[in-house]
Amino acid sequence: MTRRDDGFPDFLSRIEAPALRDIAQHWNESRGDRRMPGWQDIDPLKIASHLPIVWSWRYDRSSERFVGRLIGQTVADLFGKSIRGVRMEDFFQGKLYDAVYSRCHRVVSEPCFSRDHGNIFNYRDRLGFGERIMLPLAADGIHADGVFGATAFDARAHPAMAEVSYATEVLEYYPL
């Protein structure tokens, strides 16, 4: 079957981190002939070595709220807590919440792919350089109901911090 014409090839070609490319390719394979895969289609065994950098939010369209589904240990260590079962507005505060919510909301509402890279974290007096991707999920393959993402950065250079804020140098969106 011929795949629909969307921005995935362009999105994939821009991803620099090998782990993020693997995760994005798994997302693409998981969707089969559908527009988007559902959470149930993601096979953790196929991306097992990358699970520490993976995270996901479930989206409730009626309330327009996100609730944490999964956070890998490397990302959880950065924040010092888990997102599992926690509302996004309770996990993040202030400008950080606004930034995270608007990006995730755009990914589910258009839907689209998101990639940011460069200075993706700014905490205390240190900068964290890396790359982050966000991909939409849809249980029915059509209507986005979640965000599947991953963040690649040098964890050794950036130990767990209590306060994290976004300071992205480059944010890109690609149509689905």
C-alpha positions as CSV (number, residue, x, y, z in Angstrom):
1,M,0.0,0.0,0.0
2,T,1.3,3.5,-0.9
3,R,1.9,5.7,2.2
4,R,0.1,9.0,2.5
5,D,2.1,12.1,1.7
6,D,3.1,13.8,4.9
7,G,6.1,15.5,6.5
8,F,7.5,12.4,8.2
9,P,10.4,11.9,5.7
10,D,11.5,15.5,6.1
11,F,11.1,15.3,9.9
12,L,13.1,12.1,10.1
13,S,15.9,13.5,7.9
14,R,16.3,16.4,10.3
15,I,16.7,14.3,13.4
16,E,20.4,14.1,14.4
17,A,20.4,11.8,17.5
18,P,20.5,8.1,16.4
19,A,18.3,7.1,19.4
20,L,15.7,9.7,18.4
21,R,15.8,8.5,14.8
22,D,15.2,4.9,16.0
23,I,12.2,6.0,18.1
24,A,10.7,8.0,15.2
25,Q,11.2,5.1,12.8
26,H,9.5,2.8,15.2
27,W,6.5,5.2,15.5
28,N,6.3,5.2,11.7
29,E,6.4,1.4,11.4
30,S,3.9,1.1,14.2
31,R,1.3,3.2,12.3
32,G,1.2,0.8,9.4
33,D,-1.3,2.2,6.8
34,R,-2.9,4.5,9.4
35,R,-2.2,8.2,9.8
36,M,-0.9,7.7,13.4
37,P,-0.3,4.7,15.7
38,G,-2.0,4.4,19.0
39,W,-0.3,4.0,22.3
40,Q,-1.1,0.3,22.1
41,D,0.9,0.0,18.9
42,I,4.2,1.1,20.4
43,D,6.3,-1.9,21.2
44,P,8.7,-1.2,24.1
45,L,10.8,-4.2,23.2
46,K,11.6,-2.7,19.8
47,I,13.0,0.5,21.5
48,A,14.1,-1.1,24.7
49,S,17.6,0.5,24.7
50,H,16.0,4.0,24.3
51,L,13.3,3.7,27.0
52,P,15.2,5.8,29.5
53,I,14.7,8.9,27.3
54,V,11.1,8.2,26.2
55,W,8.1,10.0,27.7
56,S,4.4,10.2,26.8
57,W,1.3,12.3,27.7
58,R,-2.3,11.1,27.3
59,Y,-4.6,13.9,25.9
60,D,-8.3,14.4,26.8
61,R,-9.9,16.4,24.0
62,S,-13.0,17.3,26.0
63,S,-11.0,18.9,28.9
64,E,-8.0,19.8,26.7
65,R,-5.8,18.4,29.5
66,F,-2.7,16.2,29.4
67,V,-2.0,13.5,31.9
68,G,1.3,11.8,32.2
69,R,1.5,8.2,30.8
70,L,5.2,7.3,30.9
71,I,8.6,8.9,31.7
72,G,11.9,7.2,31.1
73,Q,14.4,7.1,34.0
74,T,16.9,9.5,32.5
75,V,14.2,12.2,32.0
76,A,12.6,11.5,35.4
77,D,16.0,11.9,37.0
78,L,16.3,15.4,35.4
79,F,13.0,16.5,36.9
80,G,13.4,14.5,40.1
81,K,9.9,13.0,39.7
82,S,7.6,11.0,37.5
83,I,4.8,12.3,35.3
84,R,2.8,9.0,35.5
85,G,-0.8,9.8,36.3
86,V,-0.1,13.4,37.0
87,R,-1.8,16.3,35.2
88,M,0.6,18.4,33.1
89,E,-0.5,21.6,34.9
90,D,0.4,20.0,38.3
91,F,3.8,18.7,37.0
92,F,5.0,21.9,35.4
93,Q,4.6,25.4,36.7
94,G,4.3,28.9,35.2
95,K,6.1,29.6,31.9
96,L,7.4,26.1,31.7
97,Y,3.9,24.7,31.8
98,D,2.8,27.2,29.1
99,A,5.7,26.2,26.8
100,V,5.2,22.4,27.3
101,Y,1.4,22.6,26.9
102,S,1.5,24.7,23.8
103,R,3.9,22.4,22.0
104,C,2.1,19.2,23.0
105,H,-1.3,20.8,22.2
106,R,0.0,21.8,18.7
107,V,1.2,18.2,18.1
108,V,-2.2,16.7,18.9
109,S,-4.4,19.5,17.5
110,E,-2.9,19.8,14.0
111,P,-1.6,17.0,14.3
112,C,2.1,17.4,13.5
113,F,5.6,16.3,14.4
114,S,7.8,18.5,16.5
115,R,11.6,18.7,16.8
116,D,13.7,21.1,18.9
117,H,17.4,21.2,19.3
118,G,20.2,23.3,20.7
119,N,19.7,24.7,24.2
120,I,16.8,22.6,25.2
121,F,17.2,23.0,28.9
122,N,18.2,26.0,31.0
123,Y,18.6,25.2,34.7
124,R,20.4,27.2,37.4
125,D,23.5,28.6,35.7
126,R,23.9,25.6,33.3
127,L,22.7,25.0,29.8
128,G,21.6,21.6,28.5
129,F,22.2,21.0,24.8
130,G,20.4,18.2,23.0
131,E,17.4,17.3,20.9
132,R,13.8,16.5,21.6
133,I,11.1,15.0,19.3
134,M,7.3,14.8,19.7
135,L,5.0,12.6,17.7
136,P,1.2,12.3,17.9
137,L,-0.6,9.1,19.0
138,A,-4.2,8.1,18.1
139,A,-6.0,5.0,19.3
140,D,-8.3,5.2,16.3
141,G,-5.4,6.1,13.9
142,I,-7.2,9.4,13.0
143,H,-7.9,11.6,16.1
144,A,-4.8,12.4,18.1
145,D,-5.1,11.5,21.8
146,G,-1.6,11.6,23.0
147,V,2.0,12.7,22.5
148,F,4.9,10.3,22.3
149,G,8.2,12.0,22.8
150,A,11.9,11.5,23.6
151,T,14.7,13.8,24.7
152,A,18.4,13.1,24.0
153,F,21.0,15.0,25.9
154,D,24.3,14.3,27.7
155,A,23.0,13.1,31.1
156,R,26.6,13.0,32.5
157,A,27.1,16.7,31.9
158,H,23.6,17.5,33.2
159,P,22.9,15.9,36.6
160,A,19.4,15.8,38.0
161,M,18.2,19.3,38.8
162,A,15.2,20.5,40.8
163,E,14.3,23.4,38.5
164,V,14.2,23.0,34.7
165,S,13.0,25.6,32.2
166,Y,12.9,25.6,28.4
167,A,15.3,27.8,26.5
168,T,15.0,26.2,23.0
169,E,17.2,27.6,20.3
170,V,15.4,26.0,17.4
171,L,11.8,24.6,17.4
172,E,10.5,23.0,14.2
173,Y,7.1,21.6,13.3
174,Y,6.4,19.2,10.4
175,P,2.9,18.5,9.0
176,L,1.4,15.1,9.4
